[in-house]
Amino acid sequence: MYDLVIIGGGPAGAAAGVYAARKKIKTVLITENFGGQSVVSIEVQNWIGEKSISGLELARKLEEHVRTHKIDIEESDMVERVEKISGGFKVFSKNGKQFETKSILAASGSRRKKLGVPGEKEFGGKGVAYCATCDAPLFTGKTVAVIGAGNVGLEAARDLTSYAKKIYLLVRSEKIRGDIVTLEEISKNGYVLTPGRYVGIPEEIDDGIPFEIKMKQYSDDLNKYFEEGKKLEDEIKNNLKKINL
């Protein structure tokens, strides 16, 4: 029986593995791969001790660090379920393996959040993408909508500036939650971000409408769509209440 099963091979799981090994805790680390979500990032600038590092290089270093210590590693595998047993837990993996352990540390991280809207599943890989680092070149010369204005959304918009003709940045509120540094990088590429939830290139506005008015027009259009969506959401909620759901 293990003293500890660590689920996940991102920064948290890797750190847990190193500390467990140093404390000589009998440990097995189970992970699909090392690095976590950051593995697809072209450049990570907020990892302490590294001015700049790619996601792949960071993943390699995490794995290398863990493997220098004496713990068991089950890679290319995932935990499917956990059962309580006498004195601890039994962990079942996707590859059919079982591990008995006294304790479990879940460092499984998170996965990309999907919208759950009609057409998303059908058009996955056919215009709907979740990784600008991987798929930005596919949108060369096209108009693209990026949904979300946290760091991931802004980084996607930044990566797309080298390819897309026009980029819409759709957010739930007027507040941009991503890092100012990334916003500045978008601006350096000739794109302009306005409170109207829109990122666009002034040079592309060649239909005789002044840039400021064009921005307002896009802002009004997007606000109208958001208002219609909110009305529909309220209507659905009211209908669910009527049938006690």
Contacts in CASP RR format, 6 or more apart in sequence:
PFRMAT RR
TARGET T0000
AUTHOR 0000-0000-0000
METHOD contacts of the structure
MODEL  1
MYDLVIIGGGPAGAAAGVYAARKKIKTVLITENFGGQSVVSIEVQNWIGE
KSISGLELARKLEEHVRTHKIDIEESDMVERVEKISGGFKVFSKNGKQFE
TKSILAASGSRRKKLGVPGEKEFGGKGVAYCATCDAPLFTGKTVAVIGAG
NVGLEAARDLTSYAKKIYLLVRSEKIRGDIVTLEEISKNGYVLTPGRYVG
IPEEIDDGIPFEIKMKQYSDDLNKYFEEGKKLEDEIKNNLKKINL
1 88 0 8 1.000
1 100 0 8 1.000
1 101 0 8 1.000
1 102 0 8 1.000
2 26 0 8 1.000
2 27 0 8 1.000
2 28 0 8 1.000
2 72 0 8 1.000
2 99 0 8 1.000
2 100 0 8 1.000
2 101 0 8 1.000
2 102 0 8 1.000
3 20 0 8 1.000
3 25 0 8 1.000
3 26 0 8 1.000
3 27 0 8 1.000
3 101 0 8 1.000
3 102 0 8 1.000
3 103 0 8 1.000
4 20 0 8 1.000
4 25 0 8 1.000
4 26 0 8 1.000
4 27 0 8 1.000
4 28 0 8 1.000
4 101 0 8 1.000
4 102 0 8 1.000
4 103 0 8 1.000
4 104 0 8 1.000
4 105 0 8 1.000
5 27 0 8 1.000
5 28 0 8 1.000
5 29 0 8 1.000
5 30 0 8 1.000
5 79 0 8 1.000
5 89 0 8 1.000
5 91 0 8 1.000
5 99 0 8 1.000
5 101 0 8 1.000
5 103 0 8 1.000
5 104 0 8 1.000
5 105 0 8 1.000
6 13 0 8 1.000
6 16 0 8 1.000
6 17 0 8 1.000
6 20 0 8 1.000
6 27 0 8 1.000
6 28 0 8 1.000
6 29 0 8 1.000
6 30 0 8 1.000
6 104 0 8 1.000
6 105 0 8 1.000
6 107 0 8 1.000
7 30 0 8 1.000
7 31 0 8 1.000
7 79 0 8 1.000
7 91 0 8 1.000
7 104 0 8 1.000
7 105 0 8 1.000
7 106 0 8 1.000
7 107 0 8 1.000
7 108 0 8 1.000
8 29 0 8 1.000
8 30 0 8 1.000
8 31 0 8 1.000
8 32 0 8 1.000
8 106 0 8 1.000
8 107 0 8 1.000
8 108 0 8 1.000
8 109 0 8 1.000
9 29 0 8 1.000
9 31 0 8 1.000
9 33 0 8 1.000
9 34 0 8 1.000
9 35 0 8 1.000
9 36 0 8 1.000
9 62 0 8 1.000
9 66 0 8 1.000
9 107 0 8 1.000
10 31 0 8 1.000
10 34 0 8 1.000
10 35 0 8 1.000
10 36 0 8 1.000
10 59 0 8 1.000
10 62 0 8 1.000
10 107 0 8 1.000
10 109 0 8 1.000
11 35 0 8 1.000
11 36 0 8 1.000
11 38 0 8 1.000
11 62 0 8 1.000
12 107 0 8 1.000
12 109 0 8 1.000
13 29 0 8 1.000
13 31 0 8 1.000
13 105 0 8 1.000
13 107 0 8 1.000
14 34 0 8 1.000
14 35 0 8 1.000
14 62 0 8 1.000
14 63 0 8 1.000
14 65 0 8 1.000
14 66 0 8 1.000
16 29 0 8 1.000
16 105 0 8 1.000
16 107 0 8 1.000
17 27 0 8 1.000
17 29 0 8 1.000
17 66 0 8 1.000
17 69 0 8 1.000
17 71 0 8 1.000
18 65 0 8 1.000
18 66 0 8 1.000
18 69 0 8 1.000
20 27 0 8 1.000
20 71 0 8 1.000
21 27 0 8 1.000
21 69 0 8 1.000
21 70 0 8 1.000
21 71 0 8 1.000
22 69 0 8 1.000
27 71 0 8 1.000
27 72 0 8 1.000
28 71 0 8 1.000
28 72 0 8 1.000
28 73 0 8 1.000
28 74 0 8 1.000
28 99 0 8 1.000
28 101 0 8 1.000
29 66 0 8 1.000
29 71 0 8 1.000
29 72 0 8 1.000
29 73 0 8 1.000
29 74 0 8 1.000
30 74 0 8 1.000
30 77 0 8 1.000
30 78 0 8 1.000
30 79 0 8 1.000
30 91 0 8 1.000
30 93 0 8 1.000
30 99 0 8 1.000
31 73 0 8 1.000
31 74 0 8 1.000
31 75 0 8 1.000
31 77 0 8 1.000
31 78 0 8 1.000
32 75 0 8 1.000
32 76 0 8 1.000
32 77 0 8 1.000
32 78 0 8 1.000
33 39 0 8 1.000
33 59 0 8 1.000
33 75 0 8 1.000
33 76 0 8 1.000
34 59 0 8 1.000
34 60 0 8 1.000
34 62 0 8 1.000
34 63 0 8 1.000
34 66 0 8 1.000
34 75 0 8 1.000
35 55 0 8 1.000
35 58 0 8 1.000
35 59 0 8 1.000
35 62 0 8 1.000
35 63 0 8 1.000
36 59 0 8 1.000
36 109 0 8 1.000
37 109 0 8 1.000
37 110 0 8 1.000
37 111 0 8 1.000
37 112 0 8 1.000
38 44 0 8 1.000
38 55 0 8 1.000
38 58 0 8 1.000
38 59 0 8 1.000
39 55 0 8 1.000
39 56 0 8 1.000
39 58 0 8 1.000
39 59 0 8 1.000
40 55 0 8 1.000
40 131 0 8 1.000
40 133 0 8 1.000
40 134 0 8 1.000
41 54 0 8 1.000
41 55 0 8 1.000
41 133 0 8 1.000
41 155 0 8 1.000
42 54 0 8 1.000
42 55 0 8 1.000
42 133 0 8 1.000
42 159 0 8 1.000
43 52 0 8 1.000
43 53 0 8 1.000
43 54 0 8 1.000
43 55 0 8 1.000
44 50 0 8 1.000
44 52 0 8 1.000
44 53 0 8 1.000
44 54 0 8 1.000
44 55 0 8 1.000
44 58 0 8 1.000
45 51 0 8 1.000
45 52 0 8 1.000
45 181 0 8 1.000
47 53 0 8 1.000
47 58 0 8 1.000
50 58 0 8 1.000
53 61 0 8 1.000
66 73 0 8 1.000
67 73 0 8 1.000
74 93 0 8 1.000
74 95 0 8 1.000
74 97 0 8 1.000
76 95 0 8 1.000
77 93 0 8 1.000
77 94 0 8 1.000
77 95 0 8 1.000
77 97 0 8 1.000
78 93 0 8 1.000
78 94 0 8 1.000
79 91 0 8 1.000
79 92 0 8 1.000
79 93 0 8 1.000
79 94 0 8 1.000
79 108 0 8 1.000
80 92 0 8 1.000
80 93 0 8 1.000
80 94 0 8 1.000
81 91 0 8 1.000
81 92 0 8 1.000
82 89 0 8 1.000
82 90 0 8 1.000
82 91 0 8 1.000
82 92 0 8 1.000
82 104 0 8 1.000
83 89 0 8 1.000
83 90 0 8 1.000
83 92 0 8 1.000
85 100 0 8 1.000
87 102 0 8 1.000
88 100 0 8 1.000
88 101 0 8 1.000
88 102 0 8 1.000
88 103 0 8 1.000
89 100 0 8 1.000
89 101 0 8 1.000
89 102 0 8 1.000
89 103 0 8 1.000
89 104 0 8 1.000
90 98 0 8 1.000
90 99 0 8 1.000
90 100 0 8 1.000
90 101 0 8 1.000
91 98 0 8 1.000
91 99 0 8 1.000
91 100 0 8 1.000
91 101 0 8 1.000
91 104 0 8 1.000
92 98 0 8 1.000
93 99 0 8 1.000
112 130 0 8 1.000
112 131 0 8 1.000
114 120 0 8 1.000
114 130 0 8 1.000
115 147 0 8 1.000
119 128 0 8 1.000
120 128 0 8 1.000
125 135 0 8 1.000
127 138 0 8 1.000
129 135 0 8 1.000
129 138 0 8 1.000
132 146 0 8 1.000
132 155 0 8 1.000
132 156 0 8 1.000
132 157 0 8 1.000
132 159 0 8 1.000
132 160 0 8 1.000
133 159 0 8 1.000
136 156 0 8 1.000
136 159 0 8 1.000
136 160 0 8 1.000
136 162 0 8 1.000
136 163 0 8 1.000
136 164 0 8 1.000
137 163 0 8 1.000
139 160 0 8 1.000
139 163 0 8 1.000
139 164 0 8 1.000
140 163 0 8 1.000
140 164 0 8 1.000
141 163 0 8 1.000
141 164 0 8 1.000
141 165 0 8 1.000
142 164 0 8 1.000
142 165 0 8 1.000
143 164 0 8 1.000
143 165 0 8 1.000
143 166 0 8 1.000
143 167 0 8 1.000
143 168 0 8 1.000
144 160 0 8 1.000
144 164 0 8 1.000
144 166 0 8 1.000
144 167 0 8 1.000
144 168 0 8 1.000
145 167 0 8 1.000
145 168 0 8 1.000
145 169 0 8 1.000
145 170 0 8 1.000
146 153 0 8 1.000
146 156 0 8 1.000
146 157 0 8 1.000
146 160 0 8 1.000
146 167 0 8 1.000
146 168 0 8 1.000
146 169 0 8 1.000
146 170 0 8 1.000
146 199 0 8 1.000
147 153 0 8 1.000
147 170 0 8 1.000
148 169 0 8 1.000
148 170 0 8 1.000
148 171 0 8 1.000
148 172 0 8 1.000
149 169 0 8 1.000
149 171 0 8 1.000
149 175 0 8 1.000
149 176 0 8 1.000
149 177 0 8 1.000
149 178 0 8 1.000
150 176 0 8 1.000
150 177 0 8 1.000
150 178 0 8 1.000
151 177 0 8 1.000
151 178 0 8 1.000
151 179 0 8 1.000
151 182 0 8 1.000
153 169 0 8 1.000
153 178 0 8 1.000
154 169 0 8 1.000
154 176 0 8 1.000
154 178 0 8 1.000
154 179 0 8 1.000
154 182 0 8 1.000
154 183 0 8 1.000
154 186 0 8 1.000
155 182 0 8 1.000
157 167 0 8 1.000
157 169 0 8 1.000
157 186 0 8 1.000
157 191 0 8 1.000
157 199 0 8 1.000
158 182 0 8 1.000
158 185 0 8 1.000
158 186 0 8 1.000
158 189 0 8 1.000
160 167 0 8 1.000
161 167 0 8 1.000
161 186 0 8 1.000
161 189 0 8 1.000
161 190 0 8 1.000
161 191 0 8 1.000
162 189 0 8 1.000
165 201 0 8 1.000
165 204 0 8 1.000
166 200 0 8 1.000
166 201 0 8 1.000
166 204 0 8 1.000
167 191 0 8 1.000
167 199 0 8 1.000
167 200 0 8 1.000
168 197 0 8 1.000
168 198 0 8 1.000
168 199 0 8 1.000
168 218 0 8 1.000
168 222 0 8 1.000
169 193 0 8 1.000
169 197 0 8 1.000
169 198 0 8 1.000
169 199 0 8 1.000
170 197 0 8 1.000
170 222 0 8 1.000
171 197 0 8 1.000
174 195 0 8 1.000
174 196 0 8 1.000
174 197 0 8 1.000
176 183 0 8 1.000
176 193 0 8 1.000
183 193 0 8 1.000
186 193 0 8 1.000
186 199 0 8 1.000
187 193 0 8 1.000
190 201 0 8 1.000
190 202 0 8 1.000
191 199 0 8 1.000
191 200 0 8 1.000
191 201 0 8 1.000
192 199 0 8 1.000
192 200 0 8 1.000
192 201 0 8 1.000
192 202 0 8 1.000
192 215 0 8 1.000
193 199 0 8 1.000
194 215 0 8 1.000
194 219 0 8 1.000
195 219 0 8 1.000
196 215 0 8 1.000
196 216 0 8 1.000
196 218 0 8 1.000
196 219 0 8 1.000
196 222 0 8 1.000
196 223 0 8 1.000
197 219 0 8 1.000
197 222 0 8 1.000
197 223 0 8 1.000
198 215 0 8 1.000
198 218 0 8 1.000
198 219 0 8 1.000
198 222 0 8 1.000
202 211 0 8 1.000
205 211 0 8 1.000
205 214 0 8 1.000
209 217 0 8 1.000
END
